[in-house]
Amino acid sequence: MVLMQHTEILPGIEIIGLTLYLSEENVLVFGDLHLGYEEELNKGGFLVPRFQYDCIIEHLEKIFLEIHPETAVINGDLKHEFGTISGQEWREVMNFLDFLEKNVENIILVKGNHDTILGPIAGKKGVEIAPHYFFNGGKIYITHGHEMPKDEDFKNSKIMIIGHDHPAIALREDLRIEKIKCFLKGPRNNKVLIQIPSLNFISEGFDITQNRSLSPLMSQNSGNFEVFGVEDSKIFHFGRLKDL
C-alpha cells in the first residue's frame, strides 16, 4: 500500500491528501464534496456515471488507515443541489455520515452556500450544523468562505480555514494542460488563512492563476499565498502564487 504524504504547513497542521489534519486537536477537515452532483448533471443531459462517492470513500479510507482523528469537520457543501434534496443526495449523504460514524467520534457540519436544505438529513443522524467552528486553544476558525464572518470567534482567531473556491492549478506543457487541486496558505490582516481544495472527483477545480476568487476572504494579497498541489498521494510546494 502506498502511504499518503504528510506535509506540515503550519505547526500542528498537516496536509494529508485533500484534507487538513489538526494534530493537536485531533481533527480532520475537508469540504466541498457536492454529493449528488451526478444526478443534476444527468438531468441536464450530461451522461456522467455515478462514481465520485466511491472515490471519496476510498480517499478517506486511506487517510483513516494512517491517522485516527476524534472529530471530522465537513467545511461546507456536503451536498450539491440548492433548493431540494435529490434521491442520490439522500442515499449518499446518509451513507457518508454512517461511514464517518465508524471512523470518528464527532461529526461537525459547517454550513456552505449549497447547504440550504441539509437540516432534514442532519436531523435524522443527529449531526450538528454550524455556521462556523472555532478551536479556542489554537485560535483556529473554520468557515466555508462564501461570506465575510463578523462574529467574535472570527475576531479572536489567528488561523482561518476556508473552502468554497475549489482551488486548483493548471500545469501547462506545450498544448497539454493538466489541473491538480491545491491548498493555499497566506496572510490576511493579522491572521493566517488556509484555503482547502474540494474533496470532489467530478470537478478538477478552478485554476487560481486564471480565475478570480469568489470568496471575500481571499481578496487581499492572494499573490503572496503559498501553493501546495496534491496529486494522488503526493504533495508539491509550488511557491508563491504571484511567481507562477
HELIX and SHEET records of a PDB file:
HELIX    1   1 TYR A   37  LYS A   43  1                                   7    
HELIX    2   2 GLN A   52  GLU A   66  1                                  15    
HELIX    3   3 GLY A   87  GLU A  101  1                                  15    
HELIX    4   4 GLY A  119  LYS A  125  1                                   7    
HELIX    5   5 GLU A  152  ASN A  156  1                                   5    
HELIX    6   6 PRO A  216  MET A  218  5                                   3    
HELIX    7   7 SER A  222  ASN A  224  5                                   3    
HELIX    8   8 LEU A  241  ASP A  243  5                                   3    
SHEET    1   A 7 HIS A   6  LEU A  10  0                                        
SHEET    2   A 7 ILE A  13  ILE A  16 -1                                        
SHEET    3   A 7 THR A  19  LEU A  22 -1                                        
SHEET    4   A 7 VAL A  27  PHE A  30 -1                                        
SHEET    5   A 7 THR A  71  ASN A  75  1                                        
SHEET    6   A 7 ASN A 106  VAL A 110  1                                        
SHEET    7   A 7 GLU A 128  ALA A 130  1                                        
SHEET    1   B 7 TYR A 133  PHE A 135  0                                        
SHEET    2   B 7 ILE A 140  ILE A 142 -1                                        
SHEET    3   B 7 ILE A 159  ILE A 162  1                                        
SHEET    4   B 7 LYS A 191  GLN A 195  1                                        
SHEET    5   B 7 ARG A 176  ARG A 188 -1                                        
SHEET    6   B 7 PRO A 167  GLU A 173 -1                                        
SHEET    7   B 7 PHE A 206  ASP A 207  1                                        
SHEET    1   C 7 TYR A 133  PHE A 135  0                                        
SHEET    2   C 7 ILE A 140  ILE A 142 -1                                        
SHEET    3   C 7 ILE A 159  ILE A 162  1                                        
SHEET    4   C 7 LYS A 191  GLN A 195  1                                        
SHEET    5   C 7 ARG A 176  ARG A 188 -1                                        
SHEET    6   C 7 GLU A 226  GLU A 231 -1                                        
SHEET    7   C 7 LYS A 234  ARG A 240 -1                                        
END                                                                             
